[in-house]
C-alpha cells in the first residue's frame, strides 16, 4: 500500500516476505525506513555487516544504508520520504533526529517490550485501515499515526540503550550527528561543525567526553569511512572518484586516511570485498 501526495509526499506500508526482497533493496531518495520483524531468523547485510533479527525487533534505516538480503520471512515495512514527514521540521515533537535516524554511532535497533506490543499492533492496524481511505484528511491522519509510531520507538530506544537524557546539552550531540550526516563530504574538521553549532570546538569535545563517547572528530572520520566502504564495496567507481566524492582532492591523502581507519588500503579493501 502506498500513499502518494500532490507535492511528492510518499508513504509505503507493506508486509514483506521472501519473494519481496527487491523492495528492501530499492533506493528512494530522501527516504527513511522502519523494519518490524515478525518472525525469527531474518538475515540482512547492512553496510557490509551481517545482522540476524528476531521477532519484534525494529531497525531504522536511511537512504544511505546499503542492504543485501540473505533471508527474510515476515517483515512489517514502513517507508516514507521527507516531503511526507521531515524530521528536521518536526524533531521538537518526536526527538528522533540523531536518535532513530542519522545517528553516526551505531545501527539503531530496538526490541518491542511485551507490555508495549499491543500498542504497536493497534497502531499498525490503524495504519492499514487509513491507507485504504481516500478522503481529504488521509494525509493528516497518516502523519499523526507516523508521529505516534516514531514517539513510541524513540521512547523504547532511549530506555534500552540508556540514552543520556539527563546530560546537559545532549541535544547538541544529536544535532552534531545530524550535521555530520549532511556535510561529511565537504566538512572534515571539528571546527567546521562547531561553527555550525555556534559553539567552540572545546565545548563540543567536552560535551562528548561527559558520556564517555567517541570524540567528535572520530564520529566525522567514521562517517567518511562508512561512505567510502559503501562505495568501494557496492559500486564500480574508481578509487580516485570515491576520494573526490567524500571530499578528498587527491587519492593519496584519501588512501592514507582510509588505511589509518581500516588497516588496509582502499584497493585492497575493494579486492577483498
Helices and strands as residue ranges (DSSP letters): E 2-4, E 10-16, G 18-20, H 21-25, E 31-37, E 42-46, E 49-53, E 57-62, E 67-71, E 75-81, H 87-94, E 109-111, G 114-116, H 117-131, H 138-160, H 170-183, H 190-196, H 201-209, H 216-234, H 239-245, H 251-262, H 266-272
